[in-house]
């Protein structure tokens, strides 16, 4: 039985060279799968946000596609245990990934407005969008796992060792794909180019299993990196940070507004002729008269573009403000587009609000939270423990109020 299995394998997938090639393919496929999952979240974020509902849909659908791919790949591998067949399956995955960022823009915009009309919202919108966009590439990537084991298996006696080696390589690739996409590629070159680059690596894996002239496939895919990413909405400025999609739009009257991810709400406002906004930020200016003495220090958790700090610089110029913002890119945006530099006593701090409170020993006369945003709220900034922690960082006189 073992000898017939070995004989059924194509000549070039036997021996040490084939083991190296198959291991390389497993590594690339693992990296591509997790890179695709991370990129999917960023592709959907400008339209549906990055809430736990959206993430649950992405993770759940990725697992469903992989399960389908494992099943189909196993059946195909038994029927056609040929490395070239797997190579063409991976080319299908690469091609599907390559067109995804370009096809997704009009589709996601349609999905956003269509689902809003029928009041289904972000949950169903992100679910069906991810279903349509990533079904083919992720399923094809999932098919590689059982196919690789079938090709590498010389005898039943080696099944455990072969499967363990390939899955270890795939997992190692997944780790690299996760951190490389999330921490390096998306902040550096954006989501579109990250997906295109992922497609190029999948095509490279396919080329390892196909005749030499197919090496042109990853080269052709990489050439698409030169295509500039389109703007998602008309904007004065837009970028992708390590945390979110950032967009600055005009208010139509010479002012600017800050939108994040899906743009459901405005997170900061700048007006050229006034520090007042006509929005809830103005209400924070009513706090100092409520204190037993004029405040000297203030902490803002969720500073964003620094709208509140700019207003305090005009009406309470003696207050020293620490503006804590999770995303350091927003601090640069605050200085460049929202006048954070207008208040010399506003200090911008890149940190998560709750860990900042845990670590600092500094006390403040005012602690305000502006980190809540629709359609989701950071749950760890809305607990009784968090508010006790915030109270502990008030000066004694302010705490007694």
N, C-alpha and C positions, 0 to 999 in steps of 0.2 A: 504493500500500500504506500509506504514511504517512497519507494523507488519510483512508482508511477506518478506520485505527486511531483517529485523533483523533475521527472522527464517532461511533465506537462508545462513546466515553467519555460519561458523564452530563454534563449541562450544567454543574452546579455544581462539578465537579472540574477544570474547565479555567480557565486564567487565573492571575493572581498570587495571588488570594485562596485558590484551591485549593492552590497550591504552599505557601503558608504553613500551611494546615491539614494538608496531608499531611506537611509537615516536622515540625509539632508532634506529630502522631500517631507518626511515626517516633521522635521524641525520647522521648515518653512510653512507648512500647512497649519501647524499649531500656532505659530506666530500670527499668521494671517487671520485665523478664526477669532482670536482675542482682539487683534487690532480692528477687525471689522465690527466687533461688538462695541468697543469703545467709540469708534467713529460713528456708529449708528446713533448713539446717544447724542453726539454733538450735531449730527445732521438733523435730528428731530428737535433739538432744543430751541432753535429760533422760532419754531412753529407751535410746539406743544409744551415747551419747558423741560425742566430736568427733575421733576418731582419723583417721589418714590413710585407713583402710579406708572409713569412713563418708563422708569427703569425696570419695574416688574414686568411690563409688557416686553421690553427688549430682551431681558434675561430669559423669560419664559418662552418666548418665540425662538430664541437662539437654541435653547435646549430641545425644543420640539423639532426644529429643522435638523439639528445634529442627529437626533434619534431617527428621523426619517432617512437621513443620509447613511447612517450606520446600517440600517436595514437594507436599503437599496444597494449600497456598496457591497455588502456581504453577498447578496444574491448575484450581483453582476460579476464579482470576483470569482465565484464558483463556476459560473457559466463561461466566462472569458478571462482566465487568469493570465492576462497579457499586459505588460507594462505600458504598452502603447494605448490601450483602452483607458487606463487610469490617467495617462498623460492628456488624452482628449477631454476626459471629465474635468481635469484641473484647468484646461484651457477654457472650458465653458464657465467655470467659476471665475476665472480671471476676466473674461469678457463681460460677464454680468456685473462684476465689481467695477469694471472700468466705466460702464455707462451709468452706474447708479447715481453718482453725484450730479451728473448732468440731467438725467431724467427726473431726479427727485424734486428739483426746484418748482416747476409748474405743478407737479403732482401733489406735493406737500401743501402748496398754497391753495390748491383746489380742495384738498382734504380738510384743511383748517377752516375755510369758509363754509364748506359744505356741511361739516359736522356741527359747526356752530349754529347753522340755520335750524338743524333738527334737534338742537339742544343735547347732543350726545357728548360733546366736549372733548377734552384732551385725552381721556382714557380710551375711548373708542377710536378717536382720530389717530393717536399714536399706534394703537394696536393694528388697525387695518393698513396704515401706511407702512409699518415695519413688515407686516405680512406680505405686502406686494413687493416691497423693495429688496428684501433680503432672503426671500424664499429660495431662489435659484442658487445664489452663490454660497450661502451657508450650508444648504443641503448637499451641494456638490463637494464642498470641503469636508463635510462629515463622511461622505462616501469613501474618502481616501483612507481613513483609519483601517477598516477591515480589509480593504484592498491591499494596503501595504503589508499587513500581516500575511495575507495569502501569498503574495509575491515573494516575501522573504523567508517563508517557512520551507525548510529543507526536509524536515521529517516531523512527525508528531512528537517525538522525544524532545524537540527543541521549541515546542509551541510556547511554553511559559517564558523562556529566555528571550525569544524573538519578540513576542508581544510586549513583554516588560521593557525591552530596550526601545522599541519604537514608541510606546506610549510615554516613556520617560523623555525621549527626545522631543516628542510633540508637546509635552507639558513644559519643558524648558523653553521651547519656542514660544509657547503661550505666555510665559512669564515675561520674556523679552518683548514680545509684541504688545503686551499690556502696558508696560512701563515706557517703552519707546514711543508708542502712540500717545499716551496720556501726558507724559512729562516733557517730551521733546518735539515730536513731529507736529501734533496739532497746534501747540502754541507757536511753533516756529514757521511752519508752512501752511497751516490751515487744514480743515477737514477734507476739502476736495482733494488736495494733493496727497494727503495721507492715505485716502482710499485708493487713489490712482497708484501710489507707490506700493500699497499692499497688493493690488492687482498685478503689478510688475513682478513682485516676488513670487506670487502664485504661478505666473507664467514661467518664471525661471524654474520652479519645481517641475512644471510640466515638461519643460525642455530637457530636464535630466532623464526623462523617460521616453523621449522621442528622438528620431534621427536629428543629426546635427543642424540641418537647415532650420529647425524649429527654434534655434537660439535667437532668431530674429523676433520671435514673439515677445519676450520680455523687453527687448530693445524698443520695439514699437510701442509697447505699453508705457515704458518709461518716457518716451517722447511726448506723451500726452501731458506730462508734468508741466510742459511749457504753456499749456492753455491757462490763461488767467482765470481765477475764480470769479463768478459773477456776484454782484451785490445782491443780498437777499431783499433788502428794501432800499428805497432812496434814502441816503444818509449823508450827513456832513462827514462822519467818520464811522468806521466799523472795523472791528477786529475780533479775533478769538483769543481769549486768554486761557490760562490753564484751568480756569474755573467756569467760564461762561462765554456766551456770545454777547458782545458789547456793541451798541449802536447809538450814535448821537444824531438826532433829527432836529430839523428846524420847527419852531412853533408857529411859523407863518408871520411873525411880527418882529423878526430880528433876534429872537431868543433861541435858546437851545434846551433840549430835553434829553435825558438819558434813559434808554430802554435796555433791558437785559433779557436775553433768551427770547421768549415768545412775545415780549413787548406788550403784555396785557396792561401793565401799569407803568407810569413814569417814576423813576427812582431819584432823579435830581432835576432841578430847573435852574437855568441862568437867564437873567434879563439884563440887557445892556444898561438900562437907566434906573434900576432899582434892585434892592436885595429882597424885596417882598415878592411873594409868588402868587398870592391869592389862593394858596392851598394849605394843607395841614402843617407844613413847616413853619408857617408864621405863628401858629399857636404856641410853639416852644418858646417864643419870645416873651410869653406871659409868665414864665416860671420864676425869673429872678425876683419880681416884687412879692412873691409868695414866701420867700425865704426870710429868716430873721435878720440876715445881713446880706449885703451885696455879694454875690458869688465871685470867687477869685479863680476857681478851677472847675473844669467841666470835662466829663467823659461822654463821647458820643459813640455808641456801638452801632455799627452799620452806617458809616459816614458817606459811602457812595461818592457822589460828586462834590460833597461839602456844602450843600445849599444852606444848611443850618449854621454851620461855622462861619460862612460868609456874612450871614445876617447878624450874627452875634458880634462880628468884627465891626459892624456899623453902629449898632445900638448899645453894645456892652464891650467896648474895646479893651477893658482891663481884664476880661476873663481869659485865662489861659486854657486852651482847649486841646485835648487829645482826641483825635478822630480815628477810631479803630475800624478798619475795613479788611475783610478777609482777602480780597483780591488785590494784590499789589498793582496790577495794571490799572485799576480804577483810581489809584492815587495819582498816577501819571495823567490820566484823563481829567481828574479833578483840577490839577494844576493848569493843564493846557486849555481846557474848554469851559471850566465852571468857576473860575476865579478863586480857587482855593488859596492862591498866593495873595489875594487882596487882604487877607487877615494874617498879619505876621505872627499872631499868637496862636494860630492853628497848626498843630503838629500832627502830621499824617503818619499813622502806624499801620503797617501791614500785619494783621494778626486776626485770628478767630476770636470773637468777643468773649466767649466763656473761658477758653484757656488763658486769654490775656488776664482776665480777672483772677483766675486761679494763681497766676504766677506773680502778678504785680503786688507790691505792698503800698502803692500810692493810694492816697485818699482824695476824694473830690467833694466839692460842694454840691455838684449836680451830676447825676448819672442818668442819661436818657438812652432809650433804645429805639433805633429807627431801622431795624433789620427785618421787620415783618413785611412780607410782600405776597400778594396774591399771584397765583392760585394756591400757594403753599407757604407755610411758615416754618422756620427752623425750630423743630420741636424742643431742642435742648436750650433754646432761649425763651421758652414759654413755660417753664416748670417752676414750682415753688422753690426748689433748690437754687435755681438761677437767680430768682429775685432776692432770696436771702443772701446770696453771694454778692449781688449788686449793693444791697443795703449795708453789708459789712465794709464796703469801700466808700461809704459816705463819711464825711467828717462828722464829728460828734454832734455839733450844733445842727447840721442838716438832718442827721439821723433822728434827732429828737422830734422833728416835725412829722 
